[in-house]
Structures are given as C-alpha cells and as structure tokens.
Amino acid sequence: MYTSGHLFSGGWGDGRGFMNAGYTPLFGANHNPWAIRTARANVPGLYTREAAIQTIDMRTLPYADVLAGSPICREATPAGGNSRARVQLEFDVGDGTQGRPSRWEQTRMTAWEPIRYVDVHEPLAYVGENVPGFFTRNPRLFDAWLGVWDVLGRHGYYTTLACVNSAHVSVEMPDGTVLDPVPQYRDRLVWVMVRKDIGKVPDLQPRPVSICPNCGPVRGIQHWPGVQNGRGRRIGAYLRRMPKSGASLAKRSYYYVCPTQRCHARVEPVVRGIGEVIDETVRGHRFGDGRQDRNEFEAYAPAARAGVAEGHKLFGGKPFIVTRRNHGGATSLDVPIGTVTAQGGAHHYLARPAPDMDIDECEYRPLTVEENADAQGFPEHHEFAGEEPARKLQVGDAVPVTVATWTALETLKILPS
C-alpha cells in the first residue's frame, strides 16, 4: 500500500483521487482553515498543518511515497483569459491577520514549495497540475523549474507532462467500474516527476472515447497543429471550436483525431452535459427581481440580460446555462459548463424560460455548491467544511477528482511492487 502527502490540499480533490486509486493519505497542508477541516472530515485522524506552505519546515512533515501538490494558479492566469496580472487579494500570514497583497509573480513561486519537500524526503514521485499558462506565461522560468527536478536529491527526477481537459477524462478503476468524465471544461497541464532510479514514467497521454465521422466510436489521440515536427513543447488548451475559414489556428492548442491509419479525421470526445447534475428541486427567482446578493434592488447587468435573450432564441423555451464570464453567453444543458473557478462557480446561472418567453419572468439562479461539486467529480458523501462562501472556494480550488484519480492510477502502475 503506497502513501500520499498533500500540499495545497484545497477541497481535497487530489486527496479524494488518490484515495480512489488505493493510496493511504498521510497528511494535508493548506493555509485555509476550512480546507484543513475538510481534509480531516474526509480522512479521520489525518495529520494536518494549517499554515501558508511557504512557512512550513518540510522536515516536520512525514515521508509519503508520492507527493501531490498543485501550486497557486489564480494569479498566474486569471479566469477568463485576462492577460493583466492580478494580485493575491488576501494573504494569511499565519497569525490571524492578513498581510498586504503580493504580486502574482511572488505567489507563483509556490511552485517551488514541493521542491523543498522533495529535497528533504525524496519521495518516489511528485504529482501536480496547473493552468497551461503556468508554462506559456514564462517558458524560461518553467524550463528552469524542470531543470531543478532533473538534479534534485540523490537520484534526480524524470518529468512527464500532459495537457488534458477534465471533460474528456474517464477512469477505468481496478474493480472494473468507470468514473465518467465531469460535465466541466477545465484545461490543465498535468505533470508527474518520478525518481530516476525507478527508471520509467507513467503514460499520461489522454485517449478519450470519441466519435469519428468515418469510423464510429474510437479512442481519440491528440493532434497539435501548431507544433511542427515535434519542435516545441506541446502545452496548451483544447481547441473546442475550429476557427472560421482563413483564420489561423492557435499556436498552443490541440484537438483529437481518429487513430485509424489513413483516417485521422478530427473526432469529438464524448462529453457529459451539465444537465445531468442539475437539482430540479432547487428553484430560482424572477430575473426581473434583480440580483439576490444585494440588500437593495439592483438589476442584472445588460450582459446577463443579453445572455438570457440569447438562450431564449437558441433553445426555444428549454432551460439553459448563462455564463457571465469571458463572453460565455448561453449554452445548452447537454454540454459541459466552463471552468468552475476559485469563486466557486458564481459565473454559471441556470435559466428556465417562462411560457411567454418574457425575460423578466424567466426563472434564474446560480448553480449551487453541490452542483458545482458534482461538476468537479466529488461524490455525494464527500464533506466540505464551513458555510457556503468557504465551501464555494474549496470547490473551485480543487483538482477535479477524475483527473486526480487518473494521474494517481497511472503513477501507481510504474511504482516498484
């Protein structure tokens, strides 16, 4: 039985994934007290540390066979693709007070914290994930970071990288059951560092169940049109929509193609719609009654109204999702939602049109914490500590459980027996 340790434990998504794969978690560390309580609630007796990871003496944490820890990404690549650097809004300095905001370059340095643990304990492997911008924002710094892993400890570590979208990751469990993909589009760069004396790295190439227009059901393989002849790193986001005729493809993007020789047509991975996790018993309010998080009446912004109008036009009276971020607009319940962010998914609203299609009479509400947790792959029995704001933050900060389970299982396959 292999053990795992968890830095930046968040909502315990990576912990849940490693537990699914059969690991025994030994510790969880996070600066957020509610995240610590969540870890304890799901693993009674777990050793935990409530502190900013930068302040922890790694010698005081126990050895674990595999370290899991995904550094801060909110400041490195703001949700919605805004290239303007953000600051960390609050930083808990450990004594109950909050220090001055730091620049995102400083908070991004949390990527070096797993190195401190590995330098002390030399685990068999380290697993983590981040947004693709973790590389694309500063490739030279990323290469320097990988260079440290190459020579770290007595053996050094091999690195394997992969880009995945959570909507495409299904997991076949050892008992034959299958974890279905989550109904959420969430692009991530995943990595596993393996101690060199083990001599191999896990296979992290995603092969989603897909539909080929020529061959039918297949296992799609990634195609990177902007990376020619194997030159350059294959790090980027899934290309959900092909550009219009004459427009160039994104330099750092991929899609899936049929693996059949002489076909290689573009294929679409099979996905789950967000409608599968919508709780029909939770009702909304009249759109015309305005925002419900205000003490006084405040009408929804024109963009929200435009999203409802678009949904009325597109879906003919059927319920739909309005995404109020990154020009998301209206989408069907038959497709995944966009990324559940660290704000707990407050950008996604369920709209139920009125019979007369009057916008003000439309029933409107944000997705619940439970619905967003489902979209992250958490099972119903998973516990989140704290009131709704704390639980929203943990859900959005978490690693999708399916992605964590997949990387944990693939890493388990190459560990010595």
KOLDORO-441486 format. One record per residue (C-alpha): residue in one letter; residue number from 1; x, y, z. Coordinates in Angstrom, 1 decimal. Layout:
REM KOLDORO-441486
+------+-----+--------+--------+--------+
: code : pos :      X :      Y :      Z :
+------+-----+--------+--------+--------+
:    a : NUM :      X :      Y :      Z :
...
+------+-----+--------+--------+--------+
END
This chain:
REM KOLDORO-441486
+------+-----+--------+--------+--------+
: code : pos :      X :      Y :      Z :
+------+-----+--------+--------+--------+
:    m :   1 :    0.0 :    0.0 :    0.0 :
:    y :   2 :    1.5 :    3.3 :   -1.1 :
:    t :   3 :    1.1 :    6.5 :    0.8 :
:    s :   4 :    0.4 :   10.1 :   -0.3 :
:    g :   5 :    1.0 :   13.5 :    1.1 :
:    h :   6 :   -0.9 :   16.6 :    0.0 :
:    l :   7 :    0.3 :   20.2 :   -0.1 :
:    f :   8 :   -2.2 :   22.9 :   -1.1 :
:    s :   9 :   -4.9 :   20.4 :   -0.2 :
:    g :  10 :   -7.8 :   22.8 :   -1.1 :
:    g :  11 :  -11.2 :   21.0 :   -1.2 :
:    w :  12 :   -9.4 :   17.6 :   -1.0 :
:    g :  13 :   -9.9 :   16.8 :   -4.7 :
:    d :  14 :   -6.5 :   15.3 :   -5.2 :
:    g :  15 :   -6.8 :   13.6 :   -1.8 :
:    r :  16 :  -10.1 :   12.0 :   -2.9 :
:    g :  17 :   -8.5 :   11.0 :   -6.2 :
:    f :  18 :   -5.5 :    9.3 :   -4.5 :
:    m :  19 :   -7.9 :    7.5 :   -2.1 :
:    n :  20 :   -9.9 :    6.3 :   -5.1 :
:    a :  21 :   -6.6 :    4.8 :   -6.5 :
:    g :  22 :   -5.8 :    3.0 :   -3.3 :
:    y :  23 :   -3.2 :    5.3 :   -1.7 :
:    t :  24 :   -3.3 :    6.0 :    2.1 :
:    p :  25 :   -3.1 :    9.7 :    2.7 :
:    l :  26 :   -0.7 :   10.7 :    5.5 :
:    f :  27 :   -1.0 :   14.5 :    5.6 :
:    g :  28 :   -2.7 :   17.6 :    4.2 :
:    a :  29 :   -1.4 :   21.1 :    4.4 :
:    n :  30 :   -3.2 :   24.4 :    3.5 :
:    h :  31 :   -3.3 :   28.0 :    4.8 :
:    n :  32 :   -7.2 :   27.9 :    4.7 :
:    p :  33 :   -8.6 :   26.6 :    8.0 :
:    w :  34 :  -11.8 :   25.3 :    6.3 :
:    a :  35 :   -9.7 :   23.3 :    3.8 :
:    i :  36 :   -7.9 :   21.7 :    6.7 :
:    r :  37 :  -11.3 :   20.8 :    8.4 :
:    t :  38 :  -12.5 :   19.4 :    5.1 :
:    a :  39 :   -9.4 :   17.1 :    4.9 :
:    r :  40 :  -10.0 :   15.9 :    8.5 :
:    a :  41 :  -13.7 :   15.3 :    7.8 :
:    n :  42 :  -12.9 :   13.0 :    4.9 :
:    v :  43 :   -9.9 :   11.3 :    6.5 :
:    p :  44 :  -10.4 :   11.0 :   10.3 :
:    g :  45 :   -7.1 :   11.1 :   12.1 :
:    l :  46 :   -5.2 :   12.6 :    9.2 :
:    y :  47 :   -2.2 :   14.7 :   10.2 :
:    t :  48 :   -2.8 :   18.3 :    9.0 :
:    r :  49 :   -0.9 :   21.6 :    9.0 :
:    e :  50 :   -2.8 :   24.9 :    8.8 :
:    a :  51 :   -0.2 :   27.3 :    7.6 :
:    a :  52 :    1.0 :   29.1 :    4.5 :
:    i :  53 :    3.0 :   26.4 :    2.7 :
:    q :  54 :    6.0 :   28.8 :    2.4 :
:    t :  55 :    6.3 :   28.9 :    6.2 :
:    i :  56 :    6.3 :   25.1 :    6.8 :
:    d :  57 :    9.6 :   23.4 :    7.7 :
:    m :  58 :    9.3 :   20.4 :    5.4 :
:    r :  59 :   11.3 :   18.3 :    7.9 :
:    t :  60 :    8.3 :   18.4 :   10.2 :
:    l :  61 :    6.0 :   16.7 :    7.6 :
:    p :  62 :    6.1 :   12.9 :    7.4 :
:    y :  63 :    7.5 :   11.0 :    4.4 :
:    a :  64 :    5.0 :    9.9 :    1.8 :
:    d :  65 :    5.7 :    7.7 :   -1.2 :
:    v :  66 :    4.0 :   10.2 :   -3.5 :
:    l :  67 :    3.7 :   13.9 :   -3.0 :
:    a :  68 :    0.6 :   15.6 :   -4.5 :
:    g :  69 :    0.5 :   19.4 :   -4.7 :
:    s :  70 :   -0.8 :   21.9 :   -7.3 :
:    p :  71 :    0.6 :   25.4 :   -6.9 :
:    i :  72 :   -1.4 :   28.6 :   -6.9 :
:    c :  73 :   -2.7 :   29.4 :  -10.4 :
:    r :  74 :   -5.3 :   32.1 :   -9.9 :
:    e :  75 :   -2.8 :   34.9 :  -10.1 :
:    a :  76 :   -0.8 :   33.4 :  -12.9 :
:    t :  77 :   -3.7 :   33.1 :  -15.3 :
:    p :  78 :   -6.9 :   34.9 :  -14.3 :
:    a :  79 :  -10.1 :   33.2 :  -15.1 :
:    g :  80 :  -11.5 :   34.3 :  -18.5 :
:    g :  81 :   -8.1 :   34.7 :  -20.1 :
:    n :  82 :   -7.4 :   38.3 :  -19.0 :
:    s :  83 :   -3.7 :   38.8 :  -19.5 :
:    r :  84 :   -3.4 :   41.5 :  -16.9 :
:    a :  85 :   -1.5 :   40.3 :  -13.9 :
:    r :  86 :   -3.6 :   40.2 :  -10.7 :
:    v :  87 :   -2.6 :   40.4 :   -7.1 :
:    q :  88 :   -3.5 :   37.9 :   -4.4 :
:    l :  89 :   -6.4 :   39.6 :   -2.7 :
:    e :  90 :   -5.6 :   38.3 :    0.7 :
:    f :  91 :   -2.6 :   36.5 :    2.2 :
:    d :  92 :   -2.9 :   34.8 :    5.5 :
:    v :  93 :    0.4 :   35.4 :    7.3 :
:    g :  94 :   -0.4 :   32.7 :    9.9 :
:    d :  95 :   -1.4 :   34.8 :   13.0 :
:    g :  96 :   -4.9 :   35.5 :   12.1 :
:    t :  97 :   -4.1 :   38.8 :   10.4 :
:    q :  98 :   -3.7 :   39.4 :    6.7 :
:    g :  99 :   -0.7 :   41.0 :    5.0 :
:    r : 100 :   -0.5 :   43.3 :    2.1 :
:    p : 101 :   -1.3 :   41.9 :   -1.3 :
:    s : 102 :    1.6 :   40.4 :   -3.2 :
:    r : 103 :    2.3 :   40.5 :   -6.9 :
:    w : 104 :    1.3 :   37.4 :   -8.8 :
:    e : 105 :    5.0 :   36.6 :   -9.6 :
:    q : 106 :    5.5 :   36.1 :   -5.9 :
:    t : 107 :    2.5 :   33.9 :   -5.3 :
:    r : 108 :    3.5 :   31.9 :   -8.4 :
:    m : 109 :    6.7 :   31.0 :   -6.5 :
:    t : 110 :    4.6 :   28.5 :   -4.5 :
:    a : 111 :    5.7 :   26.1 :   -7.4 :
:    w : 112 :    9.0 :   25.8 :   -5.6 :
:    e : 113 :    7.4 :   24.5 :   -2.3 :
:    p : 114 :    7.1 :   20.9 :   -3.5 :
:    i : 115 :   10.8 :   21.1 :   -4.3 :
:    r : 116 :   11.6 :   21.8 :   -0.7 :
:    y : 117 :    9.6 :   18.8 :    0.4 :
:    v : 118 :   11.2 :   16.5 :   -2.2 :
:    d : 119 :   14.7 :   17.8 :   -1.3 :
:    v : 120 :   14.2 :   16.6 :    2.3 :
:    h : 121 :   12.2 :   13.4 :    1.8 :
:    e : 122 :   12.9 :   12.2 :   -1.7 :
:    p : 123 :    9.5 :   10.5 :   -2.4 :
:    l : 124 :    9.1 :    8.1 :   -5.3 :
:    a : 125 :    7.1 :   10.7 :   -7.3 :
:    y : 126 :    5.5 :   14.1 :   -7.2 :
:    v : 127 :    2.2 :   14.8 :   -9.0 :
:    g : 128 :    0.7 :   18.2 :   -9.7 :
:    e : 129 :   -1.3 :   20.3 :  -12.1 :
:    n : 130 :   -1.9 :   23.9 :  -13.1 :
:    v : 131 :   -3.3 :   26.0 :  -16.0 :
:    p : 132 :   -1.4 :   25.8 :  -19.3 :
:    g : 133 :   -0.3 :   29.4 :  -18.6 :
:    f : 134 :    2.0 :   28.1 :  -15.9 :
:    f : 135 :    4.3 :   27.3 :  -18.9 :
:    t : 136 :    3.2 :   29.8 :  -21.6 :
:    r : 137 :    3.5 :   32.9 :  -19.4 :
:    n : 138 :    7.2 :   32.3 :  -18.8 :
:    p : 139 :    8.7 :   29.4 :  -20.7 :
:    r : 140 :   12.2 :   30.2 :  -19.5 :
:    l : 141 :   11.2 :   30.1 :  -15.8 :
:    f : 142 :    9.3 :   26.8 :  -16.5 :
:    d : 143 :   12.4 :   25.2 :  -18.0 :
:    a : 144 :   14.5 :   26.4 :  -15.1 :
:    w : 145 :   11.9 :   24.8 :  -12.7 :
:    l : 146 :   12.1 :   21.5 :  -14.7 :
:    g : 147 :   15.9 :   21.7 :  -14.6 :
:    v : 148 :   15.9 :   21.7 :  -10.8 :
:    w : 149 :   13.8 :   18.5 :  -10.8 :
:    d : 150 :   16.4 :   16.8 :  -13.1 :
:    v : 151 :   19.1 :   17.1 :  -10.5 :
:    l : 152 :   17.1 :   17.1 :   -7.3 :
:    g : 153 :   18.1 :   14.7 :   -4.4 :
:    r : 154 :   20.5 :   11.8 :   -4.8 :
:    h : 155 :   18.9 :   10.5 :   -7.9 :
:    g : 156 :   17.2 :   13.3 :   -9.8 :
:    y : 157 :   13.7 :   13.1 :  -11.2 :
:    y : 158 :   12.3 :   12.3 :  -14.7 :
:    t : 159 :    9.4 :   14.5 :  -15.8 :
:    t : 160 :    6.4 :   13.7 :  -17.9 :
:    l : 161 :    3.9 :   16.3 :  -19.0 :
:    a : 162 :    0.4 :   16.2 :  -20.5 :
:    c : 163 :   -2.4 :   18.6 :  -21.3 :
:    v : 164 :   -5.9 :   17.4 :  -20.5 :
:    n : 165 :   -9.4 :   18.8 :  -20.3 :
:    s : 166 :  -11.5 :   17.4 :  -17.4 :
:    a : 167 :  -14.5 :   17.0 :  -19.7 :
:    h : 168 :  -12.6 :   14.3 :  -21.6 :
:    v : 169 :  -11.1 :   12.2 :  -18.7 :
:    s : 170 :  -12.8 :    9.0 :  -17.8 :
:    v : 171 :  -11.2 :    6.5 :  -15.5 :
:    e : 172 :  -11.4 :    2.7 :  -15.5 :
:    m : 173 :  -11.0 :    1.6 :  -11.9 :
:    p : 174 :   -9.2 :   -1.6 :  -10.8 :
:    d : 175 :  -12.5 :   -3.2 :   -9.9 :
:    g : 176 :  -13.8 :   -2.6 :  -13.4 :
:    t : 177 :  -16.1 :    0.3 :  -12.7 :
:    v : 178 :  -15.7 :    3.5 :  -14.6 :
:    l : 179 :  -15.6 :    7.1 :  -13.4 :
:    d : 180 :  -17.3 :    9.2 :  -16.1 :
:    p : 181 :  -15.9 :   12.5 :  -17.3 :
:    v : 182 :  -17.1 :   15.5 :  -15.3 :
:    p : 183 :  -19.5 :   18.0 :  -17.1 :
:    q : 184 :  -17.0 :   20.8 :  -16.9 :
:    y : 185 :  -14.5 :   22.1 :  -19.5 :
:    r : 186 :  -11.3 :   22.7 :  -17.5 :
:    d : 187 :   -8.0 :   22.8 :  -19.3 :
:    r : 188 :   -5.0 :   21.7 :  -17.2 :
:    l : 189 :   -1.3 :   21.0 :  -17.6 :
:    v : 190 :   -0.6 :   17.8 :  -15.6 :
:    w : 191 :    2.9 :   16.6 :  -14.6 :
:    v : 192 :    4.5 :   13.7 :  -12.8 :
:    m : 193 :    8.1 :   13.7 :  -11.6 :
:    v : 194 :    9.5 :   10.2 :  -10.9 :
:    r : 195 :   12.7 :    9.4 :   -9.1 :
:    k : 196 :   15.2 :    8.3 :  -11.8 :
:    d : 197 :   16.2 :    5.1 :  -10.0 :
:    i : 198 :   12.7 :    3.8 :  -10.8 :
:    g : 199 :   13.6 :    4.0 :  -14.5 :
:    k : 200 :   10.2 :    4.8 :  -16.1 :
:    v : 201 :    7.4 :    7.4 :  -16.1 :
:    p : 202 :    3.7 :    7.0 :  -16.3 :
:    d : 203 :    1.7 :    7.2 :  -19.6 :
:    l : 204 :   -0.2 :   10.4 :  -19.4 :
:    q : 205 :   -1.5 :   10.6 :  -22.9 :
:    p : 206 :   -5.3 :   11.1 :  -22.8 :
:    r : 207 :   -7.3 :    8.9 :  -25.1 :
:    p : 208 :  -10.9 :    9.9 :  -24.7 :
:    v : 209 :  -13.8 :    7.9 :  -26.0 :
:    s : 210 :  -14.7 :    9.8 :  -29.2 :
:    i : 211 :  -16.9 :    9.7 :  -32.3 :
:    c : 212 :  -15.2 :    9.6 :  -35.7 :
:    p : 213 :  -17.4 :   10.7 :  -38.6 :
:    n : 214 :  -15.9 :    7.8 :  -40.7 :
:    c : 215 :  -15.1 :    5.0 :  -38.2 :
:    g : 216 :  -17.6 :    5.5 :  -35.4 :
:    p : 217 :  -16.5 :    5.1 :  -31.7 :
:    v : 218 :  -12.7 :    5.3 :  -31.3 :
:    r : 219 :  -10.2 :    6.4 :  -28.7 :
:    g : 220 :   -9.0 :    9.8 :  -29.9 :
:    i : 221 :   -5.4 :   10.9 :  -30.0 :
:    q : 222 :   -4.1 :   14.4 :  -29.5 :
:    h : 223 :   -3.1 :   16.5 :  -32.5 :
:    w : 224 :   -1.1 :   19.7 :  -32.1 :
:    p : 225 :   -1.4 :   21.6 :  -35.4 :
:    g : 226 :    0.7 :   24.5 :  -34.2 :
:    v : 227 :    3.7 :   22.3 :  -33.2 :
:    q : 228 :    5.6 :   21.2 :  -36.3 :
:    n : 229 :    7.9 :   18.2 :  -36.5 :
:    g : 230 :    7.9 :   17.7 :  -32.8 :
:    r : 231 :    9.6 :   21.0 :  -32.1 :
:    g : 232 :    8.5 :   22.9 :  -29.0 :
:    r : 233 :    6.5 :   21.8 :  -26.0 :
:    r : 234 :    3.0 :   20.5 :  -26.5 :
:    i : 235 :    1.4 :   22.6 :  -23.9 :
:    g : 236 :   -1.9 :   24.5 :  -24.4 :
:    a : 237 :   -5.7 :   24.3 :  -24.3 :
:    y : 238 :   -8.2 :   22.1 :  -26.1 :
:    l : 239 :   -9.5 :   23.7 :  -29.3 :
:    r : 240 :  -13.2 :   23.5 :  -28.7 :
:    r : 241 :  -14.2 :   25.4 :  -31.9 :
:    m : 242 :  -12.3 :   25.4 :  -35.2 :
:    p : 243 :  -11.6 :   28.9 :  -36.5 :
:    k : 244 :  -13.5 :   30.3 :  -39.4 :
:    s : 245 :  -12.2 :   29.6 :  -42.9 :
:    g : 246 :   -9.0 :   31.6 :  -43.4 :
:    a : 247 :   -8.3 :   32.2 :  -39.8 :
:    s : 248 :   -5.1 :   30.7 :  -38.3 :
:    l : 249 :   -5.2 :   28.1 :  -35.5 :
:    a : 250 :   -4.0 :   29.0 :  -32.1 :
:    k : 251 :   -0.3 :   28.2 :  -31.7 :
:    r : 252 :   -0.7 :   26.4 :  -28.5 :
:    s : 253 :   -3.9 :   24.3 :  -28.9 :
:    y : 254 :   -4.8 :   20.7 :  -29.7 :
:    y : 255 :   -7.8 :   18.7 :  -30.8 :
:    y : 256 :   -8.4 :   14.9 :  -31.2 :
:    v : 257 :   -8.1 :   12.8 :  -34.3 :
:    c : 258 :   -9.1 :    9.3 :  -35.2 :
:    p : 259 :   -6.3 :    6.8 :  -34.5 :
:    t : 260 :   -7.2 :    4.6 :  -37.5 :
:    q : 261 :   -4.4 :    4.6 :  -40.1 :
:    r : 262 :   -5.4 :    6.6 :  -43.3 :
:    c : 263 :   -8.3 :    8.3 :  -41.5 :
:    h : 264 :   -7.1 :   10.7 :  -38.8 :
:    a : 265 :  -10.2 :   12.8 :  -39.2 :
:    r : 266 :  -11.0 :   15.2 :  -36.4 :
:    v : 267 :  -13.1 :   13.5 :  -33.7 :
:    e : 268 :  -15.2 :   14.8 :  -30.9 :
:    p : 269 :  -14.7 :   13.4 :  -27.4 :
:    v : 270 :  -17.9 :   12.1 :  -25.8 :
:    v : 271 :  -18.9 :   14.5 :  -23.0 :
:    r : 272 :  -21.5 :   14.8 :  -20.3 :
:    g : 273 :  -23.9 :   17.7 :  -20.1 :
:    i : 274 :  -24.2 :   19.8 :  -17.0 :
:    g : 275 :  -27.9 :   19.0 :  -17.0 :
:    e : 276 :  -27.0 :   15.6 :  -15.5 :
:    v : 277 :  -26.1 :   17.2 :  -12.2 :
:    i : 278 :  -28.8 :   19.9 :  -12.0 :
:    d : 279 :  -31.0 :   19.6 :   -9.0 :
:    e : 280 :  -34.5 :   20.2 :  -10.3 :
:    t : 281 :  -35.9 :   20.8 :   -6.8 :
:    v : 282 :  -33.9 :   24.0 :   -6.4 :
:    r : 283 :  -35.8 :   26.9 :   -7.7 :
:    g : 284 :  -34.7 :   30.3 :   -8.8 :
:    h : 285 :  -36.2 :   33.8 :   -8.7 :
:    r : 286 :  -37.6 :   36.1 :  -11.3 :
:    f : 287 :  -34.9 :   37.6 :  -13.5 :
:    g : 288 :  -36.8 :   40.9 :  -13.2 :
:    d : 289 :  -36.4 :   40.9 :   -9.4 :
:    g : 290 :  -32.7 :   41.6 :   -9.8 :
:    r : 291 :  -29.6 :   40.4 :   -8.1 :
:    q : 292 :  -30.3 :   38.4 :   -4.9 :
:    d : 293 :  -26.9 :   39.1 :   -3.3 :
:    r : 294 :  -27.7 :   42.8 :   -2.7 :
:    n : 295 :  -29.6 :   44.5 :    0.2 :
:    e : 296 :  -31.3 :   46.9 :   -2.2 :
:    f : 297 :  -32.7 :   46.2 :   -5.6 :
:    e : 298 :  -30.1 :   46.0 :   -8.3 :
:    a : 299 :  -31.0 :   44.9 :  -11.9 :
:    y : 300 :  -28.8 :   42.4 :  -13.6 :
:    a : 301 :  -26.2 :   43.8 :  -15.9 :
:    p : 302 :  -27.1 :   44.2 :  -19.6 :
:    a : 303 :  -24.7 :   41.3 :  -20.5 :
:    a : 304 :  -26.7 :   39.0 :  -18.2 :
:    r : 305 :  -30.0 :   40.1 :  -19.9 :
:    a : 306 :  -28.4 :   39.6 :  -23.3 :
:    g : 307 :  -27.4 :   36.1 :  -22.2 :
:    v : 308 :  -31.0 :   35.2 :  -21.3 :
:    a : 309 :  -32.3 :   36.7 :  -24.6 :
:    e : 310 :  -29.7 :   34.6 :  -26.5 :
:    g : 311 :  -30.8 :   31.5 :  -24.6 :
:    h : 312 :  -34.5 :   32.1 :  -25.5 :
:    k : 313 :  -33.5 :   32.4 :  -29.1 :
:    l : 314 :  -31.3 :   29.4 :  -29.2 :
:    f : 315 :  -33.2 :   26.8 :  -27.1 :
:    g : 316 :  -36.8 :   27.6 :  -27.7 :
:    g : 317 :  -38.1 :   27.6 :  -24.2 :
:    k : 318 :  -35.8 :   24.8 :  -22.8 :
:    p : 319 :  -33.7 :   25.5 :  -19.7 :
:    f : 320 :  -30.1 :   26.6 :  -20.4 :
:    i : 321 :  -27.0 :   28.0 :  -18.8 :
:    v : 322 :  -25.9 :   31.6 :  -18.9 :
:    t : 323 :  -22.1 :   32.0 :  -18.3 :
:    r : 324 :  -21.3 :   35.5 :  -17.1 :
:    r : 325 :  -17.6 :   35.4 :  -17.7 :
:    n : 326 :  -15.3 :   35.5 :  -20.8 :
:    h : 327 :  -18.2 :   36.3 :  -23.1 :
:    g : 328 :  -19.6 :   32.9 :  -22.3 :
:    g : 329 :  -23.2 :   33.6 :  -23.3 :
:    a : 330 :  -25.9 :   30.9 :  -23.3 :
:    t : 331 :  -25.2 :   27.2 :  -23.6 :
:    s : 332 :  -27.3 :   24.0 :  -23.6 :
:    l : 333 :  -27.7 :   21.7 :  -20.6 :
:    d : 334 :  -26.4 :   19.0 :  -22.9 :
:    v : 335 :  -22.8 :   20.2 :  -22.9 :
:    p : 336 :  -20.3 :   20.8 :  -20.0 :
:    i : 337 :  -20.1 :   24.2 :  -18.4 :
:    g : 338 :  -16.9 :   26.2 :  -18.4 :
:    t : 339 :  -14.3 :   26.2 :  -15.6 :
:    v : 340 :  -15.6 :   26.2 :  -12.0 :
:    t : 341 :  -13.4 :   29.0 :  -10.7 :
:    a : 342 :  -12.0 :   29.7 :   -7.2 :
:    q : 343 :  -15.1 :   31.9 :   -6.8 :
:    g : 344 :  -17.0 :   28.6 :   -6.6 :
:    g : 345 :  -18.7 :   28.8 :  -10.0 :
:    a : 346 :  -20.5 :   32.0 :   -9.3 :
:    h : 347 :  -20.3 :   32.7 :  -13.1 :
:    h : 348 :  -22.8 :   30.0 :  -14.1 :
:    y : 349 :  -26.5 :   30.6 :  -13.9 :
:    l : 350 :  -29.4 :   28.3 :  -14.7 :
:    a : 351 :  -32.2 :   29.9 :  -16.6 :
:    r : 352 :  -35.7 :   28.4 :  -17.0 :
:    p : 353 :  -37.8 :   30.4 :  -19.5 :
:    a : 354 :  -41.4 :   31.5 :  -18.8 :
:    p : 355 :  -44.1 :   30.2 :  -21.1 :
:    d : 356 :  -44.4 :   33.6 :  -22.7 :
:    m : 357 :  -40.6 :   33.9 :  -23.0 :
:    d : 358 :  -40.7 :   37.2 :  -21.1 :
:    i : 359 :  -37.1 :   37.9 :  -20.0 :
:    d : 360 :  -38.2 :   39.4 :  -16.7 :
:    e : 361 :  -40.4 :   36.3 :  -15.9 :
:    c : 362 :  -37.5 :   33.9 :  -16.6 :
:    e : 363 :  -36.5 :   31.8 :  -13.5 :
:    y : 364 :  -32.9 :   32.5 :  -12.8 :
:    r : 365 :  -30.4 :   31.2 :  -10.2 :
:    p : 366 :  -26.7 :   30.5 :   -9.8 :
:    l : 367 :  -25.6 :   26.8 :   -9.7 :
:    t : 368 :  -25.5 :   25.5 :   -6.2 :
:    v : 369 :  -22.3 :   24.5 :   -4.3 :
:    e : 370 :  -23.5 :   20.9 :   -4.6 :
:    e : 371 :  -24.0 :   21.2 :   -8.4 :
:    n : 372 :  -20.5 :   22.6 :   -8.9 :
:    a : 373 :  -19.1 :   19.9 :   -6.6 :
:    d : 374 :  -20.7 :   17.4 :   -8.9 :
:    a : 375 :  -19.1 :   19.2 :  -11.9 :
:    q : 376 :  -15.7 :   18.7 :  -10.2 :
:    g : 377 :  -16.4 :   14.9 :   -9.7 :
:    f : 378 :  -16.9 :   14.9 :   -6.0 :
:    p : 379 :  -19.1 :   12.0 :   -4.7 :
:    e : 380 :  -22.2 :   12.8 :   -2.6 :
:    h : 381 :  -20.6 :   11.5 :    0.6 :
:    h : 382 :  -17.6 :   14.0 :    0.3 :
:    e : 383 :  -17.8 :   16.6 :    3.1 :
:    f : 384 :  -16.9 :   20.3 :    2.8 :
:    a : 385 :  -16.4 :   22.2 :    6.0 :
:    g : 386 :  -17.7 :   25.8 :    6.5 :
:    e : 387 :  -20.5 :   28.0 :    5.4 :
:    e : 388 :  -21.4 :   28.5 :    1.7 :
:    p : 389 :  -18.6 :   31.0 :    0.8 :
:    a : 390 :  -15.9 :   28.7 :    2.3 :
:    r : 391 :  -17.4 :   25.7 :    0.5 :
:    k : 392 :  -17.5 :   27.6 :   -2.8 :
:    l : 393 :  -13.9 :   28.5 :   -2.5 :
:    q : 394 :  -12.9 :   24.9 :   -1.8 :
:    v : 395 :  -14.9 :   23.5 :   -4.7 :
:    g : 396 :  -13.3 :   26.0 :   -7.2 :
:    d : 397 :   -9.8 :   25.5 :   -5.8 :
:    a : 398 :   -9.9 :   21.7 :   -6.0 :
:    v : 399 :   -8.4 :   19.4 :   -8.6 :
:    p : 400 :  -11.2 :   17.6 :  -10.4 :
:    v : 401 :  -11.5 :   14.2 :   -8.7 :
:    t : 402 :  -11.4 :   12.3 :  -12.0 :
:    v : 403 :   -8.2 :   13.9 :  -13.2 :
:    a : 404 :   -6.6 :   13.3 :   -9.8 :
:    t : 405 :   -7.7 :    9.6 :   -9.8 :
:    w : 406 :   -6.4 :    9.2 :  -13.4 :
:    t : 407 :   -2.9 :   10.6 :  -12.6 :
:    a : 408 :   -2.7 :    8.7 :   -9.3 :
:    l : 409 :   -3.6 :    5.4 :  -11.0 :
:    e : 410 :   -1.1 :    5.9 :  -13.9 :
:    t : 411 :    1.6 :    6.8 :  -11.4 :
:    l : 412 :    0.8 :    3.7 :   -9.4 :
:    k : 413 :    1.4 :    1.5 :  -12.4 :
:    i : 414 :    5.1 :    2.4 :  -12.6 :
:    l : 415 :    5.9 :    2.3 :   -8.9 :
:    p : 416 :    8.0 :   -0.7 :   -7.7 :
:    s : 417 :    6.0 :   -3.6 :   -6.5 :
+------+-----+--------+--------+--------+
END
